[in-house]
């Protein structure tokens, strides 16, 4: 467990973004006081931690509706940082306006691209009417609508985030395609996992890349399923994203990096995939809020 202390934490977007909310919830558990570092890009978060300007970075990695986030996956493949924790928060998108207006008055929606995708079922009836303007984050969208203060503008964001900018929800509060929409965030730090002790409450995260040959992905599934049945305490989860010429997969294995079966899995996988990297090994006691 991370000791209670004052630390510097970097996250995406200004106050009110989902990353900000995740950072605050995680910090409430582990830290007495934090210094906030708001970033415009995921790359900036990684750079701040790598250069020791901050102790921790918090980045979204997977949404239950849209899957892995490509940009973060690519950064994880190339970073020297380690994962030391995770937190999963509910994502409840709503349409936020500066004052109480009728939905028919709305002409322009400000949003990060992800909420547009995650709310596509609700929004498709308005795509021919509303102009969509993409922003760097949900918080940036809310901040813009608040500052412009026009009755025909709205933002996609969270009700909690909207309160920071004096915005109010229009219609129902959650317009996500999936009502149980969740996003997992990884906690980045420069230290590694050498002090982790073997325990059933430990999770190991690895990231692999393969070319698009499906048989390799099938082999990975077979190996993980074999060990899951062989070892009653070992659980596995794999999520993947196809890119231009490769498939990136992030694999959760609920056992310690030093476990004898974990070592066997790593040896076998290294002979199958094009690249393999151990991202982290950490306690999963407080991984969901």
C-alpha positions as CSV (number, residue, x, y, z in Angstrom):
1,X,0.0,0.0,0.0
2,X,1.2,3.5,-0.8
3,X,2.0,5.5,2.4
4,X,0.0,8.5,3.3
5,X,1.9,11.6,2.3
6,X,1.9,14.7,0.2
7,X,2.6,13.8,-3.4
8,X,2.4,15.3,-6.9
9,X,-0.2,13.7,-9.2
10,X,-0.6,14.2,-13.0
11,X,-3.9,13.5,-14.9
12,X,-5.6,14.4,-18.1
13,X,-7.7,17.6,-18.4
14,X,-8.6,20.4,-16.0
15,X,-10.7,20.1,-12.9
16,X,-13.9,18.1,-13.5
17,X,-12.5,15.6,-16.1
18,X,-13.1,11.9,-15.5
19,X,-9.4,11.6,-15.0
20,X,-9.5,14.3,-12.4
21,X,-12.3,12.5,-10.6
22,X,-10.4,9.2,-10.7
23,X,-7.2,11.0,-9.4
24,X,-9.1,12.5,-6.5
25,X,-10.8,9.3,-5.5
26,X,-7.5,7.4,-5.6
27,X,-5.7,10.1,-3.7
28,X,-8.4,10.1,-1.0
29,X,-7.5,6.5,-0.3
30,X,-3.7,6.7,-0.3
31,X,-2.5,10.3,0.2
32,X,-3.0,13.0,2.9
33,X,-2.4,15.8,0.4
34,X,-1.7,16.2,-3.3
35,X,-0.3,18.8,-5.6
36,X,-2.4,18.6,-8.8
37,X,-0.8,18.6,-12.3
38,X,-3.4,19.0,-15.1
39,X,-2.1,17.8,-18.5
40,X,-3.4,18.3,-22.0
41,X,-2.0,15.1,-23.4
42,X,-1.4,11.6,-22.2
43,X,2.2,12.0,-23.4
44,X,2.7,14.9,-21.0
45,X,1.6,12.7,-18.0
46,X,4.2,10.0,-18.9
47,X,6.9,12.6,-19.4
48,X,6.2,14.3,-16.0
49,X,6.5,11.0,-14.2
50,X,9.5,9.8,-16.2
51,X,11.3,13.1,-15.5
52,X,10.4,12.9,-11.7
53,X,8.5,16.2,-11.9
54,X,5.6,14.2,-10.3
55,X,5.5,11.0,-8.3
56,X,2.3,9.6,-9.9
57,X,0.4,9.7,-13.1
58,X,-3.1,8.5,-13.7
59,X,-4.3,7.4,-17.2
60,X,-7.4,5.7,-18.5
61,X,-6.7,2.4,-20.1
62,X,-10.0,0.6,-20.8
63,X,-13.7,1.6,-21.1
64,X,-16.3,-1.1,-20.8
65,X,-18.0,0.2,-23.9
66,X,-15.2,1.1,-26.3
67,X,-12.3,-1.1,-25.0
68,X,-8.6,-0.2,-24.8
69,X,-7.4,3.3,-25.4
70,X,-4.9,3.1,-28.3
71,X,-2.8,6.1,-27.4
72,X,-2.2,4.9,-23.8
73,X,-1.4,1.4,-25.0
74,X,1.3,2.7,-27.3
75,X,2.8,4.8,-24.5
76,X,2.8,1.8,-22.2
77,X,4.7,-0.2,-24.8
78,X,7.5,2.3,-24.8
79,X,7.7,3.8,-21.3
80,X,10.1,2.9,-18.5
81,X,7.4,3.5,-15.9
82,X,5.6,0.8,-13.9
83,X,2.0,0.3,-12.8
84,X,1.5,0.5,-9.1
85,X,-2.3,0.4,-8.9
86,X,-5.6,0.9,-10.6
87,X,-9.0,2.4,-10.0
88,X,-12.3,1.8,-11.8
89,X,-15.0,4.5,-11.8
90,X,-18.5,4.7,-13.2
91,X,-18.9,6.8,-16.3
92,X,-22.3,8.6,-16.4
93,X,-22.4,10.9,-19.4
94,X,-25.1,13.7,-19.5
95,X,-25.8,16.7,-21.6
96,X,-24.8,19.8,-19.6
97,X,-26.0,23.3,-20.3
98,X,-25.3,26.7,-18.7
99,X,-29.0,27.3,-17.8
100,X,-32.3,25.6,-18.0
101,X,-33.1,25.4,-21.7
102,X,-35.2,23.2,-24.0
103,X,-33.3,20.5,-25.8
104,X,-34.6,21.9,-29.1
105,X,-32.6,25.1,-28.5
106,X,-29.3,23.2,-28.5
107,X,-27.3,23.6,-31.7
108,X,-23.7,22.7,-30.7
109,X,-22.2,20.0,-28.5
110,X,-18.7,20.2,-27.1
111,X,-17.1,16.9,-26.2
112,X,-14.1,14.7,-26.1
113,X,-14.4,12.0,-28.8
114,X,-14.8,9.1,-26.4
115,X,-18.2,10.3,-24.9
116,X,-19.6,10.8,-28.4
117,X,-18.8,7.2,-29.2
118,X,-20.1,6.0,-25.8
119,X,-23.4,7.9,-26.2
120,X,-23.9,7.2,-29.9
121,X,-27.3,5.5,-29.5
122,X,-28.8,8.6,-27.8
123,X,-27.0,11.1,-30.0
124,X,-27.8,9.5,-33.4
125,X,-31.2,11.2,-33.5
126,X,-29.5,14.6,-33.2
127,X,-26.5,14.1,-35.4
128,X,-28.2,15.9,-38.4
129,X,-29.2,18.8,-36.1
130,X,-26.3,19.3,-33.7
131,X,-22.8,20.4,-34.6
132,X,-20.1,18.4,-32.7
133,X,-16.9,20.2,-31.7
134,X,-14.2,18.0,-30.2
135,X,-12.2,19.1,-27.2
136,X,-9.0,17.7,-25.5
137,X,-11.1,16.5,-22.5
138,X,-14.6,16.4,-21.1
139,X,-13.6,19.1,-18.6
140,X,-12.3,21.3,-21.5
141,X,-15.7,20.9,-23.2
142,X,-17.6,21.9,-20.0
143,X,-15.3,24.8,-19.3
144,X,-15.8,26.1,-22.9
145,X,-19.6,26.0,-22.6
146,X,-19.5,27.7,-19.2
147,X,-17.3,30.5,-20.5
148,X,-19.2,31.1,-23.7
149,X,-22.5,31.2,-21.7
150,X,-24.8,30.8,-24.7
151,X,-28.2,29.1,-24.5
152,X,-27.7,27.0,-27.6
153,X,-24.5,25.3,-26.5
154,X,-24.1,22.1,-24.5
155,X,-21.3,19.8,-23.3
156,X,-21.0,16.1,-22.8
157,X,-19.6,15.3,-19.4
158,X,-20.4,14.1,-15.9
159,X,-22.9,15.6,-13.5
160,X,-20.1,15.8,-10.9
161,X,-17.8,17.6,-13.3
162,X,-20.5,19.9,-14.5
163,X,-20.9,21.3,-10.9
164,X,-17.3,22.7,-11.1
165,X,-18.4,24.9,-14.0
166,X,-21.9,25.8,-12.9
167,X,-23.6,23.6,-15.6
168,X,-26.8,21.7,-15.2
169,X,-27.9,18.3,-16.7
170,X,-30.4,18.4,-19.5
171,X,-32.9,15.5,-19.7
172,X,-31.9,12.2,-18.0
173,X,-28.6,12.2,-16.2
174,X,-27.0,9.1,-17.9
175,X,-27.2,8.9,-21.7
176,X,-24.4,6.3,-22.2
177,X,-25.1,3.3,-24.5
178,X,-24.3,1.1,-21.6
179,X,-25.9,2.1,-18.3
180,X,-23.1,0.3,-16.4
181,X,-20.4,2.1,-18.3
182,X,-17.0,1.9,-16.4
183,X,-13.5,3.1,-17.1
184,X,-10.4,1.6,-15.6
185,X,-7.4,3.9,-14.8
186,X,-3.8,2.8,-14.3
187,X,-1.6,4.4,-11.7
188,X,1.9,5.1,-13.0
189,X,5.1,5.5,-11.0
190,X,8.8,5.3,-11.7
191,X,9.6,2.7,-9.0
192,X,9.3,-1.0,-9.9
193,X,7.8,-3.9,-8.0
194,X,10.9,-5.5,-6.3
195,X,9.3,-5.2,-2.9
196,X,6.1,-7.0,-3.8
197,X,5.4,-10.1,-1.7
198,X,3.7,-13.2,-3.1
199,X,0.0,-13.1,-2.3
200,X,-3.4,-14.0,-3.7
201,X,-4.3,-10.3,-3.5
202,X,-1.7,-9.4,-6.0
203,X,-2.2,-8.7,-9.7
204,X,0.4,-8.8,-12.5
205,X,-0.1,-6.8,-15.7
206,X,1.7,-7.6,-18.9
207,X,1.4,-6.0,-22.3
208,X,2.1,-7.9,-25.5
209,X,2.1,-7.0,-29.2
210,X,1.7,-9.5,-32.1
211,X,1.1,-9.2,-35.8
212,X,-2.5,-9.7,-37.0
213,X,-2.2,-13.5,-37.4
214,X,-5.1,-14.8,-35.4
215,X,-3.5,-18.1,-34.5
216,X,-1.0,-16.3,-32.1
217,X,-3.9,-14.7,-30.2
218,X,-5.6,-18.1,-30.0
219,X,-2.3,-19.6,-28.6
220,X,-2.3,-16.9,-25.9
221,X,-5.8,-17.8,-24.9
222,X,-5.0,-21.5,-24.8
223,X,-2.0,-21.0,-22.5
224,X,-3.9,-18.7,-20.1
225,X,-6.9,-21.1,-20.0
226,X,-4.5,-24.1,-19.3
227,X,-3.0,-22.3,-16.3
228,X,-6.3,-21.0,-15.0
229,X,-7.6,-24.5,-14.8
230,X,-4.4,-25.9,-13.4
231,X,-4.0,-23.3,-10.6
232,X,-7.1,-22.6,-8.6
233,X,-6.0,-19.2,-7.3
234,X,-4.8,-17.9,-10.7
235,X,-7.3,-15.9,-12.7
236,X,-6.7,-14.2,-16.1
237,X,-8.2,-11.6,-18.2
238,X,-7.2,-10.4,-21.6
239,X,-8.3,-7.3,-23.6
240,X,-6.9,-6.3,-27.0
241,X,-7.0,-3.7,-29.6
242,X,-6.2,-4.1,-33.3
243,X,-4.1,-1.4,-34.9
244,X,-2.7,-0.9,-38.4
245,X,-0.3,-3.8,-38.5
246,X,-0.4,-5.3,-35.0
247,X,-2.6,-6.4,-32.1
248,X,-1.9,-5.0,-28.7
249,X,-3.1,-7.1,-25.7
250,X,-3.1,-6.3,-22.0
251,X,-3.3,-9.3,-19.8
252,X,-4.3,-9.3,-16.1
253,X,-3.1,-12.2,-14.1
254,X,-4.2,-12.4,-10.5
255,X,-1.0,-13.7,-9.0
256,X,2.4,-12.3,-8.0
257,X,5.2,-11.8,-10.6
258,X,7.4,-14.1,-8.5
259,X,4.9,-17.0,-8.5
260,X,6.3,-20.1,-10.1
261,X,3.4,-20.5,-12.6
262,X,3.7,-16.8,-13.5
263,X,7.3,-17.4,-14.5
264,X,6.3,-20.3,-16.6
265,X,3.6,-18.2,-18.4
266,X,6.1,-15.5,-19.2
267,X,8.6,-17.9,-20.6
268,X,6.0,-19.5,-22.9
269,X,4.4,-16.2,-24.0
270,X,7.8,-14.7,-24.9
271,X,8.2,-17.5,-27.5
272,X,4.9,-16.6,-29.1
273,X,4.5,-12.8,-29.2
274,X,6.5,-10.2,-31.0
275,X,7.1,-8.2,-27.8
276,X,6.3,-8.7,-24.2
277,X,6.6,-6.2,-21.3
278,X,5.8,-6.5,-17.6
279,X,3.9,-3.4,-16.7
280,X,3.4,-3.9,-13.0
281,X,2.6,-6.0,-10.0
282,X,0.5,-4.5,-7.3
283,X,-2.2,-5.1,-4.6
284,X,-5.8,-5.2,-5.9
285,X,-7.4,-4.6,-2.5
286,X,-8.6,-1.1,-3.4
287,X,-8.8,-1.3,-7.2
288,X,-12.5,-0.3,-7.6
289,X,-14.4,2.6,-6.3
